[in-house]
Amino acid sequence: MSARMSLQARAKQYLVERRHLGFNSTTMEYALARLSSYVAKVGHHGPLTIDLMSDWARQAKGGHGSRATAARQLGMLRPFTRWLQQFEPATEVPTDAVFGPIPGRVTPHIYREDEIVQLMDESLKLGPVGGLRGKVVQTLFGLMACTGLRISEALALRDADVDMKSGVLTIHQSKFGKSRLVPLHQSAVAALVHYRKQRDRHVQPSADTPFFVSTRGRLLGQPIGDRQIHRVFEQLRRQLRWVDRGAHGHPRVHDLRHSFAVRRQVLWQEQGEDVDQKMLALSTYLGHARISNTYWYLTGVPELMSLAAKRFELFADPWESDDE
């Protein structure tokens, strides 16, 4: 990298140009910030190389990311490195040679109601006896299952973001830099009220108190890291001996979000609702950057594909359907 301008400065220049062209650069901004930090950490000087960027991509999710995750991380750098070549001609542009092509979306594990009940029950049994840990985990997974929140969004909630009177969550600066309001069903509000009462017996609350708190030793009352929740989930998943019905190899925490979206669309299909009219509301509720991300479920999940096919049959040949 040129001594005249650092990688961080070039990244800022690139992002300004992208925004002027109308691009939403939030995800790219996070990626380039992490890349700049990594380059500084390893003490690299000179043009960006594929080896350097590949090593950075492998650090995704604390080094525990899949090959597909690394491929996506590396692929994200291609437009930036092409742009950077005008200033640093020796800059290398990543290809698919390292991690293979970026895979498309694959079918998630869609939880049945009995599986969610099992998860909630097992979560509550987490020790120590008389402690808060089981209730924290149970409420967290329950909230994700009934709202479709991302785990990062749920763990980022503060007490001030959870309005029990109005039954609304405020999600600040989520994955794509957007904030939104998430209305809650009364049953969800009741569960959150019960949880907070129990939590407040262990933690002195304030508006800035994390809604979901760590429960051990000196970390009591501090925010929970998502790695900890993923470890707990893996433990519970093994205990419950679930069989994966998706294509990721095993059920995941994030599949709670997918399951919420699919259950809502299944209900609309069964009720004969105009799904197209409902999709914008669901996309907004989930915090999707593009409505196409919401429509993906209609083609990417077998349960919805089957229902959509049946509705199309009714549309295409209503007389035959009436004879049945």
C-alpha positions as CSV (number, residue, x, y, z in Angstrom):
1,M,0.0,0.0,0.0
2,S,1.3,3.4,-0.9
3,A,3.0,5.3,1.9
4,R,1.2,8.4,0.6
5,M,-2.3,7.0,1.5
6,S,-3.1,4.2,3.9
7,L,-5.5,1.3,3.1
8,Q,-8.0,2.8,5.6
9,A,-7.9,6.1,3.8
10,R,-8.4,4.5,0.4
11,A,-11.3,2.5,1.7
12,K,-13.0,5.7,2.9
13,Q,-12.4,7.3,-0.5
14,Y,-14.0,4.2,-2.2
15,L,-17.0,4.2,0.1
16,V,-17.7,7.9,-0.6
17,E,-17.6,7.3,-4.3
18,R,-20.0,4.3,-3.9
19,R,-22.5,6.3,-1.9
20,H,-22.4,9.1,-4.5
21,L,-23.5,6.5,-7.0
22,G,-26.4,5.4,-4.9
23,F,-25.0,2.2,-3.4
24,N,-25.8,1.1,0.2
25,S,-22.3,0.5,1.4
26,T,-22.9,-0.5,5.1
27,T,-21.8,-4.1,4.6
28,M,-18.8,-3.2,2.5
29,E,-17.8,-0.6,5.1
30,Y,-17.7,-3.2,7.8
31,A,-15.7,-5.6,5.6
32,L,-13.1,-3.0,4.7
33,A,-12.8,-1.8,8.3
34,R,-12.0,-5.4,9.3
35,L,-9.6,-5.8,6.4
36,S,-7.8,-2.6,7.3
37,S,-7.5,-3.7,11.0
38,Y,-6.2,-7.1,9.9
39,V,-3.6,-5.6,7.5
40,A,-2.3,-3.4,10.3
41,K,-2.3,-6.3,12.8
42,V,-0.1,-8.5,10.6
43,G,2.1,-5.6,9.7
44,H,1.7,-5.9,5.9
45,H,3.2,-3.3,3.7
46,G,2.7,-2.9,0.0
47,P,-0.1,-3.9,-2.4
48,L,-2.9,-6.2,-1.3
49,T,-2.2,-9.8,-2.3
50,I,-4.6,-12.7,-2.8
51,D,-2.8,-14.7,0.0
52,L,-3.2,-11.8,2.4
53,M,-6.9,-11.4,1.6
54,S,-7.5,-15.1,1.8
55,D,-6.0,-15.3,5.2
56,W,-8.2,-12.4,6.3
57,A,-11.3,-14.2,4.9
58,R,-10.5,-17.3,6.9
59,Q,-10.8,-15.2,10.1
60,A,-14.6,-14.8,9.5
61,K,-16.7,-15.8,12.5
62,G,-13.6,-16.1,14.7
63,G,-11.9,-18.5,12.4
64,H,-14.8,-21.0,12.6
65,G,-16.6,-19.9,9.5
66,S,-17.3,-22.4,6.6
67,R,-15.6,-22.4,3.2
68,A,-18.7,-20.8,1.8
69,T,-18.4,-18.0,4.4
70,A,-14.8,-17.4,3.4
71,A,-15.7,-17.4,-0.2
72,R,-18.3,-14.7,0.4
73,Q,-15.9,-12.6,2.4
74,L,-13.2,-12.8,-0.3
75,G,-15.7,-12.1,-3.1
76,M,-16.8,-9.0,-1.4
77,L,-13.4,-7.5,-1.9
78,R,-13.4,-7.8,-5.7
79,P,-15.0,-4.5,-6.6
80,F,-12.8,-2.7,-4.1
81,T,-9.5,-4.2,-5.4
82,R,-10.4,-3.5,-9.0
83,W,-11.0,0.1,-8.0
84,L,-7.8,0.2,-6.0
85,Q,-5.7,-0.9,-9.0
86,Q,-5.9,2.6,-10.5
87,F,-3.8,3.8,-7.6
88,E,-1.9,0.6,-6.8
89,P,-1.5,-1.3,-10.1
90,A,0.1,-4.3,-8.4
91,T,-3.1,-4.9,-6.3
92,E,-4.3,-8.5,-6.9
93,V,-8.0,-9.2,-7.5
94,P,-9.4,-12.2,-5.7
95,T,-10.8,-15.1,-7.8
96,D,-12.7,-18.3,-7.1
97,A,-9.5,-20.3,-7.2
98,V,-9.0,-20.2,-3.4
99,F,-12.3,-21.1,-1.9
100,G,-14.3,-22.0,-5.0
101,P,-17.3,-20.1,-6.3
102,I,-19.6,-18.3,-3.9
103,P,-22.5,-20.8,-3.3
104,G,-26.1,-19.8,-3.6
105,R,-28.5,-20.0,-0.7
106,V,-29.3,-23.5,0.5
107,T,-32.3,-24.9,2.2
108,P,-32.4,-24.1,6.0
109,H,-33.7,-26.5,8.7
110,I,-37.3,-25.4,9.4
111,Y,-38.2,-26.2,13.0
112,R,-41.4,-27.9,13.8
113,E,-43.3,-26.6,16.8
114,D,-42.4,-29.7,18.9
115,E,-38.7,-29.0,18.2
116,I,-39.0,-25.4,19.4
117,V,-40.8,-26.6,22.5
118,Q,-38.0,-29.1,23.1
119,L,-35.4,-26.4,22.7
120,M,-37.2,-24.2,25.2
121,D,-37.6,-27.0,27.7
122,E,-34.0,-28.0,27.5
123,S,-32.7,-24.5,27.7
124,L,-34.5,-23.9,31.0
125,K,-32.6,-26.9,32.5
126,L,-29.2,-25.3,32.0
127,G,-27.4,-24.9,35.3
128,P,-26.5,-23.9,37.8
129,V,-29.7,-24.7,39.8
130,G,-31.3,-21.6,41.0
131,G,-29.3,-19.5,38.6
132,L,-30.5,-17.2,35.8
133,R,-28.6,-18.9,32.9
134,G,-31.4,-21.2,31.8
135,K,-34.0,-18.5,31.8
136,V,-31.8,-16.1,29.7
137,V,-31.2,-18.8,27.0
138,Q,-34.8,-20.0,27.0
139,T,-36.2,-16.4,26.6
140,L,-33.6,-15.5,23.9
141,F,-34.4,-18.5,21.8
142,G,-38.1,-18.0,22.3
143,L,-37.9,-14.4,21.2
144,M,-36.0,-15.3,18.1
145,A,-38.5,-18.0,17.2
146,C,-41.5,-15.8,17.5
147,T,-40.1,-12.6,15.9
148,G,-37.5,-13.8,13.5
149,L,-34.8,-11.6,15.0
150,R,-31.2,-12.1,14.0
151,I,-29.1,-13.3,17.0
152,S,-27.0,-10.1,16.8
153,E,-30.2,-8.0,17.0
154,A,-31.6,-9.9,20.0
155,L,-28.3,-9.7,21.9
156,A,-27.9,-6.0,21.2
157,L,-31.2,-5.2,22.9
158,R,-31.1,-2.9,25.9
159,D,-33.8,-2.4,28.4
160,A,-34.8,0.9,26.8
161,D,-35.4,-0.9,23.5
162,V,-38.0,-3.3,25.0
163,D,-41.3,-1.4,25.5
164,M,-43.5,-3.7,27.5
165,K,-46.4,-1.3,27.6
166,S,-46.6,-0.9,23.8
167,G,-45.4,-4.4,23.0
168,V,-42.7,-3.1,20.6
169,L,-39.0,-3.8,20.2
170,T,-36.7,-1.1,18.8
171,I,-33.9,-2.6,16.7
172,H,-31.0,-0.1,16.2
173,Q,-28.6,-0.2,13.3
174,S,-29.1,-3.9,12.4
175,K,-27.2,-5.8,9.8
176,F,-27.7,-3.3,6.9
177,G,-27.5,-0.2,9.1
178,K,-31.2,0.2,9.4
179,S,-33.3,0.6,12.5
180,R,-36.9,-0.7,12.8
181,L,-39.8,-1.4,15.2
182,V,-40.8,-4.9,15.8
183,P,-44.4,-5.4,17.3
184,L,-44.8,-8.3,19.6
185,H,-47.7,-10.7,20.3
186,Q,-49.2,-10.4,23.8
187,S,-47.9,-13.9,24.7
188,A,-44.4,-12.8,23.8
189,V,-44.8,-9.6,25.9
190,A,-45.9,-11.7,28.9
191,A,-42.9,-14.0,28.6
192,L,-40.5,-11.0,28.4
193,V,-42.1,-9.4,31.5
194,H,-41.7,-12.6,33.4
195,Y,-38.0,-12.9,32.3
196,R,-37.2,-9.4,33.2
197,K,-38.6,-9.8,36.7
198,Q,-36.4,-12.8,37.2
199,R,-33.4,-11.1,35.7
200,D,-33.8,-8.0,37.9
201,R,-33.4,-10.2,41.0
202,H,-29.8,-10.8,39.9
203,V,-28.9,-7.6,38.1
204,Q,-29.4,-3.9,39.0
205,P,-31.4,-2.6,36.0
206,S,-31.0,0.6,34.1
207,A,-32.0,1.9,30.6
208,D,-28.6,0.8,29.3
209,T,-28.7,-2.7,30.9
210,P,-28.4,-5.4,28.2
211,F,-31.8,-7.1,28.0
212,F,-30.1,-10.5,27.8
213,V,-27.2,-10.7,30.3
214,S,-24.3,-12.9,31.0
215,T,-24.8,-14.7,34.3
216,R,-21.4,-15.9,35.4
217,G,-19.0,-14.4,38.0
218,R,-17.6,-11.0,37.2
219,L,-19.5,-11.0,33.8
220,L,-22.9,-10.9,35.6
221,G,-25.0,-8.2,34.0
222,Q,-22.7,-7.8,31.0
223,P,-23.7,-8.4,27.3
224,I,-23.6,-12.0,26.0
225,G,-21.3,-12.8,23.1
226,D,-22.9,-14.7,20.2
227,R,-20.1,-17.3,20.3
228,Q,-21.3,-18.3,23.8
229,I,-24.9,-18.7,22.6
230,H,-23.8,-20.8,19.6
231,R,-21.8,-23.1,21.9
232,V,-24.9,-23.5,24.2
233,F,-27.1,-24.2,21.2
234,E,-24.7,-26.9,19.8
235,Q,-24.8,-28.5,23.2
236,L,-28.6,-28.5,23.3
237,R,-28.8,-29.7,19.7
238,R,-26.6,-32.7,20.4
239,Q,-28.7,-33.5,23.5
240,L,-31.9,-33.4,21.5
241,R,-30.4,-35.5,18.7
242,W,-32.2,-33.6,16.0
243,V,-32.0,-34.8,12.4
244,D,-31.1,-32.1,9.9
245,R,-33.8,-31.4,7.3
246,G,-31.9,-28.6,5.6
247,A,-28.7,-28.5,3.6
248,H,-26.3,-26.9,6.1
249,G,-25.3,-30.2,7.8
250,H,-27.1,-29.5,11.1
251,P,-29.8,-27.2,12.5
252,R,-28.5,-23.8,13.4
253,V,-29.5,-20.9,15.6
254,H,-30.2,-18.8,12.5
255,D,-32.7,-21.3,11.4
256,L,-35.1,-20.0,14.1
257,R,-35.3,-16.8,11.9
258,H,-35.9,-18.8,8.8
259,S,-38.5,-20.9,10.5
260,F,-40.4,-17.8,11.6
261,A,-40.5,-16.5,8.0
262,V,-41.6,-19.8,6.6
263,R,-44.4,-20.4,9.2
264,R,-45.8,-17.0,8.5
265,Q,-45.9,-17.6,4.7
266,V,-47.3,-21.1,5.2
267,L,-50.1,-19.6,7.2
268,W,-50.9,-17.0,4.5
269,Q,-50.8,-19.7,1.8
270,E,-53.2,-21.9,3.9
271,Q,-55.6,-19.0,4.5
272,G,-55.6,-18.1,0.8
273,E,-54.1,-14.6,1.5
274,D,-52.6,-12.5,-1.3
275,V,-49.0,-13.3,-0.4
276,D,-47.6,-10.6,-2.7
277,Q,-49.4,-8.0,-0.6
278,K,-48.1,-9.4,2.6
279,M,-44.5,-9.8,1.5
280,L,-43.5,-6.1,1.9
281,A,-44.7,-6.1,5.5
282,L,-42.8,-9.3,6.3
283,S,-39.7,-8.0,4.6
284,T,-39.9,-4.8,6.7
285,Y,-40.6,-6.8,9.9
286,L,-37.5,-9.0,9.3
287,G,-35.3,-6.1,8.3
288,H,-34.4,-7.5,4.9
289,A,-32.4,-5.1,2.7
290,R,-34.3,-6.3,-0.4
291,I,-37.7,-7.8,-0.8
292,S,-36.2,-10.4,-3.0
293,N,-34.5,-11.9,0.1
294,T,-38.0,-12.5,1.5
295,Y,-39.3,-13.9,-1.8
296,W,-36.5,-16.4,-1.8
297,Y,-38.4,-18.6,0.7
298,L,-41.1,-19.3,-1.9
299,T,-38.6,-21.0,-4.1
300,G,-36.0,-22.2,-1.7
301,V,-38.0,-24.0,0.9
302,P,-39.9,-27.3,0.0
303,E,-42.8,-26.6,2.3
304,L,-43.6,-23.4,0.6
305,M,-42.9,-24.7,-2.9
306,S,-45.5,-27.4,-2.4
307,L,-48.1,-25.0,-1.1
308,A,-47.4,-22.5,-3.9
309,A,-47.8,-25.3,-6.5
310,K,-51.2,-26.3,-5.1
311,R,-52.4,-22.7,-5.2
312,F,-51.2,-22.5,-8.8
313,E,-53.1,-25.6,-9.7
314,L,-56.3,-24.0,-8.3
315,F,-55.6,-20.9,-10.4
316,A,-54.7,-22.8,-13.5
317,D,-57.6,-25.3,-13.5
318,P,-60.3,-24.3,-11.0
319,W,-63.0,-26.6,-12.5
320,E,-60.9,-29.7,-12.0
321,S,-60.3,-28.6,-8.4
322,D,-64.1,-28.2,-7.8
323,D,-64.8,-31.7,-9.1
324,E,-62.5,-33.2,-6.5
